[in-house]
Amino acid sequence: MAFFPSVVTVQDNWVFTHIAWDELDFPAMNGVEHPTKRGEYWRMYVDLDAPNAGPNSWNFLRPSFLKNGWTVVEDAKPDVSTGVLHYTQKGKDSWLKIDITGPRVEMLMIDVIPVPATLTLKLPAATPEEIDPEKDDFPYLAPIPGASEKSGKTDPDPFWISPKEGPAELIASGSLRRAYRYPNGMSNVMFLTVYKPALIKAGWEILNESSGGDAVLLTRYTKNGRDIWAYLHNDGDGTTIDVADLGATDLSAGLKKSCHVALYGVLFDFNKATLQPASDPVLEKVADILSKDPALKVEVQGHTDNVGGDAYNQTLSEARARAVMDWLVKRGVAAGRLTAKGYGKTKPVADNDSDEGRAKNRRVEIANLSCTATQSN
C-alpha cells in the first residue's frame, strides 16, 4: 500500500485486519448510489492525538490522502461522520471509507480486484470413494486453493437438516468432516462466491444458503447413483465440510443382517404423509433392492415420536407407510410384494426426551418378515 499516506505519524497505535477478498458497502454519496465494491480488504483503526480528535479529525487526515493521489468522493461533515475517498492511479481502483468516531478513527479500504481463487470440482464417482478424513480431502469437495492447515475426523454426531416447517430431521447418524484454514482468512463473501458456482456447475443442488456471522451452504448430489449431503461452513477463522454419503450405506446388507433397516432421508411435509421429492434417491435404492431380488417381500413400517396423542400418531404412521408403498408401486414394484403398517410411537429406537432421540424415532423402515432371529445374528 505504497499509495497509502504515512499518517502513522499521528499515532503509532494501529490495529489492522487484512482479508484476501471481501466486500464493502458505501452509502449514497452526493445523491449518487454506489454499488458494493469487492476486492482485497483492509480494516484499520487509528487512535488520534487528543488535539486532533472529534470533528477536526477529517480535516487533519484529508490533506495527507489528497497529497498521495486520492480524490474526495464525500466529505465528512459535523453531521455526517463518514468520509469517502477514491484512488485510481497506477492501475489501482481503491475505495476508502473513514468513520470519525472521536479519538478513534476506523478506515475501511477495498482494493478492487477479481476474486483471487477459482475452484473446479470433480464429479463423485459411480462407486462411493474410500475416504480417511484424517488424511484425505473429499475428492469431489476440494478446499478453496490456498488452504494451509487441514484436519479431519469421523464425526459421530447426527447429520441434520432444518426444514422450513417442523423440527430438524435426521439424515444420517454420522458424517465425515474436513477442516481448513487460510493464511489471509476466508471471508463469507469469498467462500460463497467461489463455492456456490463450482457446486452448481458440478451438478450439486443448493438446498439452503445463509450468511450472517457465519456462511453456510447445504448442498446435495444425487446423480450417477450417488446420494451425498454436505454442509459447507465458514466462520471467518476457517471452513469445514461435513459429508453424509447415503449412497455408501448398503441397505441390502443391513436388511439381510438385521431383517429391517431404517430409511433416514425419507422426508415428509410437516405433520403430513406427503412425501417430499428429496426422498426419491433413498426410495430408488429400495426399489433397486426389490428389483434385484424378485422373491423378496417387505413390510413398509411407519414410526413416529411421542409428540401428540396415540391415535394421531397411529394414523400418521399408517399414512406415511402407505405413501412409501404407493411410491414403490408407481416405480414398478408389484403391490403383492409390499404391505404397509403403522406402529405410531410404540417402537422407539431412542429416548424421546431429546430432539435427537425424537428425530431417530420419526422414521420409515422396511422389514423382511420372513427373516428369522437366527438369520439376523
C-alpha positions as CSV (number, residue, x, y, z in Angstrom):
1,M,0.0,0.0,0.0
2,A,2.7,2.5,-1.0
3,F,0.0,4.8,-2.2
4,F,-1.4,5.0,1.3
5,P,-0.3,8.1,3.2
6,S,2.1,7.8,6.2
7,V,-0.4,9.0,8.7
8,V,1.1,6.7,11.3
9,T,2.9,9.8,12.4
10,V,-0.4,10.8,14.0
11,Q,-0.1,7.9,16.4
12,D,1.6,4.6,16.0
13,N,-1.2,2.6,17.7
14,W,-2.7,0.9,14.6
15,V,-4.9,-2.2,14.5
16,F,-5.0,-4.0,11.2
17,T,-7.4,-6.6,9.7
18,H,-6.5,-7.9,6.3
19,I,-8.7,-10.3,4.3
20,A,-7.8,-11.6,0.9
21,W,-11.1,-10.8,-0.7
22,D,-14.3,-9.3,0.8
23,E,-16.9,-6.6,0.1
24,L,-17.5,-3.1,1.3
25,D,-20.8,-1.2,1.1
26,F,-21.0,2.5,0.6
27,P,-23.9,4.8,1.4
28,A,-25.4,7.0,-1.3
29,M,-22.9,9.8,-1.9
30,N,-23.9,13.3,-3.1
31,G,-27.2,11.7,-4.2
32,V,-25.5,9.0,-6.2
33,E,-25.9,5.3,-5.4
34,H,-22.6,3.4,-5.3
35,P,-22.6,-0.4,-5.8
36,T,-20.9,-2.7,-3.3
37,K,-17.2,-2.9,-4.0
38,R,-15.3,-6.2,-3.8
39,G,-11.6,-6.9,-3.6
40,E,-8.7,-7.0,-1.2
41,Y,-9.9,-5.7,2.1
42,W,-8.3,-3.8,5.0
43,R,-9.8,-2.5,8.2
44,M,-7.6,-0.1,10.1
45,Y,-8.2,1.6,13.5
46,V,-6.1,4.7,14.3
47,D,-6.1,6.4,17.7
48,L,-5.5,10.1,17.1
49,D,-3.8,12.5,19.4
50,A,-6.4,14.2,21.6
51,P,-6.0,17.7,19.9
52,N,-6.9,16.2,16.6
53,A,-9.9,14.1,17.8
54,G,-13.5,14.7,17.0
55,P,-14.8,16.9,14.2
56,N,-11.2,18.1,13.3
57,S,-10.0,14.5,12.5
58,W,-11.3,14.6,8.9
59,N,-9.6,17.9,8.2
60,F,-6.4,16.6,9.8
61,L,-6.4,13.4,7.6
62,R,-7.8,14.8,4.3
63,P,-4.7,16.6,3.1
64,S,-2.5,13.6,3.6
65,F,-4.7,11.5,1.3
66,L,-5.0,14.2,-1.3
67,K,-1.2,14.6,-1.4
68,N,-0.9,10.8,-2.2
69,G,-3.3,10.9,-5.1
70,W,-6.7,10.2,-3.6
71,T,-9.8,12.2,-4.5
72,V,-12.6,13.0,-2.2
73,V,-15.9,11.5,-3.1
74,E,-17.8,12.5,0.0
75,D,-16.5,14.9,2.7
76,A,-17.2,14.1,6.4
77,K,-19.2,17.0,8.0
78,P,-20.2,17.8,11.5
79,D,-23.5,16.0,11.0
80,V,-22.0,13.2,8.7
81,S,-19.2,11.3,10.4
82,T,-18.2,9.3,7.3
83,G,-15.8,10.5,4.5
84,V,-15.2,8.6,1.3
85,L,-12.1,8.7,-0.9
86,H,-11.2,7.1,-4.2
87,Y,-7.8,6.2,-5.8
88,T,-7.4,5.5,-9.5
89,Q,-3.7,5.8,-10.2
90,K,-1.0,3.2,-11.1
91,G,-3.6,0.7,-12.3
92,K,-5.4,0.7,-9.0
93,D,-9.1,1.1,-8.2
94,S,-9.2,1.6,-4.4
95,W,-12.0,2.9,-2.2
96,L,-11.7,4.1,1.3
97,K,-14.4,4.9,3.9
98,I,-13.3,6.7,7.0
99,D,-15.6,6.8,10.0
100,I,-14.8,9.5,12.5
101,T,-15.8,8.3,16.0
102,G,-13.9,10.6,18.3
103,P,-10.2,9.9,19.0
104,R,-10.5,6.6,17.3
105,V,-10.8,6.6,13.5
106,E,-11.9,3.5,11.6
107,M,-10.6,3.1,8.0
108,L,-12.2,0.5,5.7
109,M,-10.4,0.1,2.3
110,I,-11.1,-2.1,-0.7
111,D,-8.6,-2.5,-3.5
112,V,-10.9,-3.6,-6.3
113,I,-9.7,-6.9,-7.8
114,P,-11.3,-10.1,-9.2
115,V,-11.8,-12.9,-6.9
116,P,-8.3,-14.3,-6.4
117,A,-9.3,-18.0,-6.4
118,T,-11.4,-20.2,-8.5
119,L,-12.5,-23.8,-8.0
120,T,-13.4,-26.7,-10.3
121,L,-14.9,-29.7,-8.5
122,K,-14.6,-33.2,-9.7
123,L,-17.7,-35.3,-10.1
124,P,-18.4,-38.0,-7.5
125,A,-17.6,-41.4,-8.9
126,A,-20.2,-44.0,-9.6
127,T,-18.9,-46.1,-6.7
128,P,-18.5,-44.5,-3.3
129,E,-14.9,-43.5,-2.6
130,E,-13.0,-44.7,0.4
131,I,-12.1,-41.6,2.4
132,D,-10.0,-41.3,5.5
133,P,-11.0,-37.8,6.7
134,E,-7.9,-37.5,8.9
135,K,-5.7,-37.7,5.8
136,D,-7.8,-37.2,2.7
137,D,-9.7,-34.3,1.2
138,F,-13.0,-35.2,-0.3
139,P,-12.3,-36.0,-3.9
140,Y,-15.4,-34.2,-5.0
141,L,-15.4,-31.3,-2.5
142,A,-11.9,-29.8,-2.6
143,P,-10.9,-26.8,-0.4
144,I,-10.5,-23.4,-2.0
145,P,-6.9,-23.1,-3.2
146,G,-4.6,-21.6,-0.6
147,A,-5.6,-23.8,2.4
148,S,-2.6,-24.1,4.7
149,E,-3.9,-26.1,7.6
150,K,-6.0,-29.2,7.2
151,S,-7.5,-31.7,9.6
152,G,-10.4,-34.1,9.7
153,K,-12.3,-36.8,11.6
154,T,-15.2,-39.1,11.6
155,D,-18.0,-37.2,13.3
156,P,-20.4,-39.5,15.3
157,D,-22.9,-36.6,15.7
158,P,-26.1,-36.8,13.7
159,F,-26.3,-35.1,10.4
160,W,-29.4,-32.8,10.5
161,I,-31.3,-30.6,8.1
162,S,-33.7,-27.9,9.2
163,P,-37.0,-27.9,7.1
164,K,-38.9,-24.7,6.6
165,E,-41.6,-26.1,8.9
166,G,-41.3,-28.5,11.8
167,P,-38.4,-29.9,13.7
168,A,-34.9,-30.8,12.4
169,E,-34.8,-34.1,10.5
170,L,-32.1,-36.7,10.8
171,I,-30.4,-37.6,7.5
172,A,-27.6,-39.8,8.8
173,S,-26.3,-41.0,12.1
174,G,-22.8,-39.5,11.4
175,S,-20.6,-37.8,8.9
176,L,-17.1,-37.2,7.8
177,R,-15.5,-33.8,8.5
178,R,-12.6,-31.9,6.9
179,A,-11.5,-28.5,8.2
180,Y,-9.3,-25.9,6.6
181,R,-7.6,-22.6,7.5
182,Y,-6.3,-19.9,5.1
183,P,-3.3,-17.6,5.7
184,N,-5.2,-14.4,4.8
185,G,-8.5,-15.5,6.2
186,M,-11.6,-16.5,4.3
187,S,-14.5,-14.0,4.2
188,N,-18.1,-15.2,3.8
189,V,-18.2,-13.3,0.5
190,M,-15.2,-15.2,-0.9
191,F,-16.5,-18.5,0.5
192,L,-19.9,-18.2,-1.2
193,T,-18.5,-16.6,-4.4
194,V,-16.1,-19.4,-5.0
195,Y,-18.0,-22.4,-3.8
196,K,-21.6,-21.8,-5.0
197,P,-20.9,-21.6,-8.8
198,A,-18.5,-24.5,-8.5
199,L,-21.1,-26.7,-6.8
200,I,-23.8,-25.8,-9.3
201,K,-21.5,-26.5,-12.3
202,A,-20.6,-29.9,-10.8
203,G,-24.3,-30.9,-10.5
204,W,-24.9,-30.2,-6.8
205,E,-28.2,-28.8,-5.7
206,I,-28.0,-25.8,-3.3
207,L,-30.7,-26.6,-0.7
208,N,-30.0,-23.8,1.7
209,E,-27.7,-20.8,1.9
210,S,-27.2,-18.4,4.7
211,S,-24.7,-15.6,5.5
212,G,-24.7,-13.7,8.8
213,G,-21.9,-14.0,11.3
214,D,-21.1,-17.3,9.5
215,A,-21.8,-18.5,6.0
216,V,-23.4,-22.0,5.4
217,L,-24.2,-23.9,2.3
218,L,-26.4,-27.1,2.5
219,T,-26.0,-29.0,-0.8
220,R,-26.8,-32.4,-2.2
221,Y,-25.6,-34.5,-5.1
222,T,-28.0,-37.2,-6.5
223,K,-26.6,-38.0,-9.9
224,N,-24.9,-41.1,-11.2
225,G,-26.4,-43.3,-8.5
226,R,-25.0,-41.3,-5.6
227,D,-26.8,-39.6,-2.7
228,I,-24.4,-37.2,-0.9
229,W,-25.4,-34.5,1.5
230,A,-22.9,-31.8,2.6
231,Y,-22.7,-28.8,4.9
232,L,-20.0,-26.3,4.0
233,H,-19.5,-23.8,6.8
234,N,-17.3,-20.7,7.1
235,D,-16.9,-18.8,10.3
236,G,-14.1,-16.4,9.4
237,D,-11.4,-18.4,11.2
238,G,-11.7,-21.3,8.8
239,T,-14.0,-23.5,6.8
240,T,-15.4,-27.0,7.5
241,I,-17.1,-29.5,5.2
242,D,-19.3,-32.2,6.6
243,V,-20.4,-35.0,4.3
244,A,-23.1,-37.7,4.8
245,D,-22.8,-40.2,2.0
246,L,-26.1,-42.0,1.9
247,G,-25.1,-43.7,-1.3
248,A,-22.3,-45.5,0.7
249,T,-24.9,-47.1,3.0
250,D,-25.6,-50.7,2.0
251,L,-29.4,-51.0,2.7
252,S,-29.4,-54.5,1.3
253,A,-26.7,-55.8,3.7
254,G,-28.5,-54.1,6.6
255,L,-31.8,-55.7,5.7
256,K,-30.2,-59.2,5.5
257,K,-28.3,-58.7,8.7
258,S,-31.0,-57.2,10.9
259,C,-34.2,-58.1,9.0
260,H,-35.1,-54.5,8.9
261,V,-33.5,-51.2,8.1
262,A,-34.4,-47.5,8.8
263,L,-34.7,-45.3,5.8
264,Y,-33.3,-42.0,7.1
265,G,-33.6,-39.3,4.4
266,V,-37.2,-40.2,3.6
267,L,-38.8,-36.9,4.3
268,F,-42.5,-35.8,4.6
269,D,-44.2,-32.4,4.9
270,F,-44.7,-31.4,8.5
271,N,-47.4,-33.4,10.2
272,K,-48.5,-34.9,6.8
273,A,-48.0,-38.0,4.8
274,T,-46.9,-36.1,1.7
275,L,-43.5,-37.4,0.5
276,Q,-41.0,-34.7,-0.4
277,P,-39.1,-35.0,-3.7
278,A,-35.9,-35.1,-1.6
279,S,-36.9,-38.7,-0.6
280,D,-36.6,-40.1,-4.1
281,P,-32.9,-41.1,-4.0
282,V,-33.4,-43.2,-0.9
283,L,-36.6,-44.8,-2.2
284,E,-34.9,-45.5,-5.5
285,K,-32.4,-47.6,-3.6
286,V,-35.2,-49.6,-2.0
287,A,-36.8,-50.1,-5.4
288,D,-33.5,-51.3,-6.8
289,I,-33.1,-53.8,-3.9
290,L,-36.5,-55.2,-4.7
291,S,-35.9,-55.5,-8.4
292,K,-32.7,-57.4,-7.8
293,D,-34.4,-59.9,-5.5
294,P,-37.8,-60.8,-7.0
295,A,-38.6,-63.2,-4.2
296,L,-38.2,-60.5,-1.5
297,K,-41.3,-59.2,0.2
298,V,-41.2,-56.4,2.7
299,E,-43.4,-54.6,5.1
300,V,-43.1,-50.8,4.9
301,Q,-43.3,-49.6,8.5
302,G,-44.2,-46.1,9.7
303,H,-43.0,-44.9,13.1
304,T,-43.4,-41.6,15.0
305,D,-42.0,-39.9,18.1
306,N,-44.1,-39.4,21.2
307,V,-45.3,-35.8,20.4
308,G,-49.1,-35.9,20.1
309,G,-51.7,-38.4,21.1
310,D,-51.7,-42.1,20.4
311,A,-54.5,-42.1,17.9
312,Y,-53.0,-39.2,15.9
313,N,-49.5,-40.8,15.7
314,Q,-51.0,-44.2,14.8
315,T,-53.0,-42.6,11.9
316,L,-50.0,-40.5,10.7
317,S,-47.6,-43.5,10.8
318,E,-50.1,-45.6,8.8
319,A,-50.5,-42.9,6.2
320,R,-46.7,-42.4,5.8
321,A,-46.1,-46.1,5.4
322,R,-48.8,-46.2,2.8
323,A,-47.3,-43.2,1.0
324,V,-44.0,-45.0,0.7
325,M,-45.6,-48.2,-0.5
326,D,-47.6,-46.3,-3.1
327,W,-44.4,-44.7,-4.3
328,L,-42.7,-48.1,-4.8
329,V,-45.7,-49.5,-6.7
330,K,-45.6,-46.5,-9.0
331,R,-42.0,-47.3,-9.7
332,G,-42.9,-50.8,-10.8
333,V,-42.7,-52.9,-7.6
334,A,-45.6,-55.4,-7.6
335,A,-48.2,-54.4,-4.9
336,G,-48.3,-58.1,-3.8
337,R,-44.7,-57.9,-2.6
338,L,-45.5,-55.0,-0.2
339,T,-47.5,-54.4,2.9
340,A,-47.8,-51.1,4.8
341,K,-48.2,-50.9,8.6
342,G,-48.1,-48.0,11.0
343,Y,-46.7,-48.5,14.5
344,G,-47.2,-45.0,15.8
345,K,-45.0,-44.3,18.8
346,T,-44.9,-47.9,20.1
347,K,-41.5,-48.9,18.9
348,P,-39.0,-46.1,19.7
349,V,-35.3,-46.7,19.0
350,A,-34.1,-43.8,21.1
351,D,-35.0,-41.6,24.0
352,N,-38.0,-39.3,23.2
353,D,-36.7,-36.7,25.8
354,S,-34.3,-35.1,23.3
355,D,-34.6,-33.6,19.8
356,E,-32.0,-36.2,18.6
357,G,-34.0,-39.1,20.0
358,R,-37.3,-37.9,18.6
359,A,-35.7,-37.5,15.2
360,K,-34.4,-41.0,15.3
361,N,-37.9,-42.3,16.2
362,R,-39.6,-40.4,13.3
363,R,-38.7,-42.9,10.6
364,V,-39.8,-45.3,8.0
365,E,-38.4,-48.8,7.9
366,I,-38.6,-51.7,5.6
367,A,-38.7,-55.2,7.1
368,N,-38.3,-58.7,5.8
369,L,-40.9,-60.5,7.9
370,S,-39.7,-63.9,6.7
371,C,-36.3,-63.2,8.2
372,T,-35.7,-65.3,11.3
373,A,-33.9,-64.4,14.5
374,T,-31.1,-66.9,13.6
375,Q,-30.5,-65.2,10.3
376,S,-30.3,-61.8,11.8
377,N,-27.3,-62.7,14.0
